Amino acid sequence: MAKIYSEKTLATTTMKPKKETISFLLNYSKALSIIKVNKMSFEIIAN
């Protein structure tokens, strides 16, 4: 068992997001605003 866990994996996969995904997340974070009133918070997405 120890021999199996000590071996390094030969194939390392690097995951790269698409440009569309990055653009969507950045635009979403720019449009999101959080307003805190007393103990409540409201999330507003400006379209």
C-alpha positions in Angstrom: 0.0 0.0 0.0 2.7 2.5 0.9 4.3 1.8 -2.5 1.2 2.9 -4.4 0.8 6.2 -2.5 4.4 7.2 -2.8 4.5 6.9 -6.6 4.1 10.2 -8.5 1.4 10.5 -11.1 2.7 10.6 -14.6 0.0 12.7 -16.2 -0.8 16.0 -14.7 -3.8 17.8 -16.1 -4.0 21.6 -16.0 -7.4 23.0 -16.3 -7.7 26.3 -18.0 -11.1 28.1 -18.2 -12.4 29.5 -21.4 -12.3 33.3 -22.0 -16.1 33.3 -22.0 -16.1 31.9 -18.5 -13.7 34.5 -17.2 -15.6 37.3 -18.8 -18.9 36.1 -17.3 -17.5 35.9 -13.8 -15.9 39.3 -14.0 -19.0 40.9 -15.4 -21.1 39.2 -12.7 -18.8 40.4 -9.9 -19.0 44.0 -11.3 -22.8 43.9 -11.4 -23.2 42.5 -7.9 -23.6 44.8 -5.0 -24.3 43.9 -1.3 -26.2 46.3 0.9 -26.1 45.7 4.7 -29.0 47.0 6.8 -28.8 46.3 10.5 -28.3 42.5 10.6 -29.6 41.8 7.1 -27.8 41.9 3.8 -29.3 42.3 0.4 -27.6 41.2 -2.8 -28.6 43.2 -5.8 -27.5 42.4 -9.4 -27.6 45.4 -11.7 -28.4 44.4 -15.3 
